[in-house]
Amino acid sequence: MIKIEDIVRPNILNLQPYSSAREEYTGKEGVFLDANENPYGELNRYPDPYQKALKQKIAALKNVDSKNIFVGNGSDEIIDLTYRIFCNPGVDKALTFTPTYGMYEVSAGIHNIALLKITLADTFQIDLEQLKPLLKENRVKLIFICSPNNPTGNLMNNSDIEFILKNFNGIVFIDEAYIDFAKEESLIRLISQYNNLIVSQTFSKAWGLAAARVGLAFANEEIIALFNKVKPPYNVSQLNQNAALNALNKPQIYKENIKTILKEKERLLAALTQIKRIKKIYPSDANFLLLEVENADFIYNELVAQQIIIRNRNKQVDNCIRVTIGTPEENNKLIMALKNLR
Ligand SMILES: *Cc1c(COP(=O)(O)O)cnc(C)c1O
């Protein structure tokens, strides 16, 4: 157990948060003349600042208490708020394992926080020996672990994650954007055991709601209270909350889509194995594949010319491209195009 207070920025600890009209009076019925809203229209009222209905559904689904959930305007907002809460600009540091999701670094840059990077080992796992000396550096406040990792696709070893949770006196942020596609369970179950753990998930991938911008954080009540303190009062619009609620009311569609995507992943994998230009296909616990090819820049350009857009990750992993699993038709187009390369 760490003392959360000790690692929160003093100005955040002392902050008096904005109290919105919808917080002072939480009843549903009444004559609402408190928020300077327009009395006419369909989206005229401010949304629930704490997204109670949405959290209730998520709590039931994830088997946690509503009090352990924070909803953000995408997980990118959650990453941003985490820096705001724990990292003093120009003073504190964060750490991550590369190659990984780019937002940890962009957000660090926005907040003027140095981001230390440890290169993932051979199988894209965490190199604990390199990490150990940095765990005790007292200006490192945050460690970002993406699992399954983007762009490599692999889950990180649970034993390594638990080692970090036990031996780091700062916040461990586990980004589980792709966990619904993975063969292993979420680490949300560990939030009751480690008070320095934040697990983030999103509606952007497996739930098919990237346009709606709904991200989730799971943590102990103390951290959730800090998120609530620093967030913009109405950070998740009513339209976005409704989109997530509607998706949660149709879990069958979510399950079917995941099944189809995973089946397509296997089919794509088998087809790509036959293509000579592809040298290696990395194991994936996500809805994408990382492929090592002969010449990533060339293949990227050839595909774009045919309006097939993939992600060129050559700058992160030598000669690698990342392809998202699409519909059967889209995947067929990709397979054909790769087969017919000049
Ligand atoms: C796609 C992705 C997200 C999703 O971010 P949102 O802001 O919720 O859309 C988060 N983390 C990683 C690693 C991702 O690849």
Ligand as a Chemical Component Dictionary entry (heavy atoms), coordinates in Angstrom:
data_LIG
# 
_chem_comp.id                   LIG 
_chem_comp.type                 NON-POLYMER 
_chem_comp.pdbx_formal_charge   0 
_chem_comp.three_letter_code    LIG 
# 
loop_
_chem_comp_atom.comp_id 
_chem_comp_atom.atom_id 
_chem_comp_atom.alt_atom_id 
_chem_comp_atom.type_symbol 
_chem_comp_atom.charge 
_chem_comp_atom.model_Cartn_x 
_chem_comp_atom.model_Cartn_y 
_chem_comp_atom.model_Cartn_z 
_chem_comp_atom.pdbx_ordinal 
LIG C1 C1 C 0 -7.148  2.716 -29.282 1  
LIG C2 C2 C 0 -6.466  2.811 -27.978 2  
LIG C3 C3 C 0 -7.051  3.502 -26.917 3  
LIG C4 C4 C 0 -8.401  4.130 -27.064 4  
LIG O1 O1 O 0 -8.407  5.440 -26.705 5  
LIG P1 P1 P 0 -9.825  6.186 -26.632 6  
LIG O2 O2 O 0 -9.438  7.570 -26.275 7  
LIG O3 O3 O 0 -10.619 5.497 -25.569 8  
LIG O4 O4 O 0 -10.472 6.061 -27.977 9  
LIG C5 C5 C 0 -6.407  3.539 -25.695 10 
LIG N1 N1 N 0 -5.224  2.916 -25.528 11 
LIG C6 C6 C 0 -4.634  2.248 -26.534 12 
LIG C7 C7 C 0 -3.359  1.551 -26.291 13 
LIG C8 C8 C 0 -5.232  2.187 -27.786 14 
LIG O5 O5 O 0 -4.616  1.543 -28.783 15 
# 
loop_
_chem_comp_bond.comp_id 
_chem_comp_bond.atom_id_1 
_chem_comp_bond.atom_id_2 
_chem_comp_bond.value_order 
_chem_comp_bond.pdbx_ordinal 
LIG C1 C2 SING 1  
LIG C2 C3 SING 2  
LIG C2 C8 DOUB 3  
LIG C3 C4 SING 4  
LIG C3 C5 DOUB 5  
LIG C4 O1 SING 6  
LIG O1 P1 SING 7  
LIG P1 O2 DOUB 8  
LIG P1 O3 SING 9  
LIG P1 O4 SING 10 
LIG C5 N1 SING 11 
LIG N1 C6 DOUB 12 
LIG C6 C7 SING 13 
LIG C6 C8 SING 14 
LIG C8 O5 SING 15 
# 
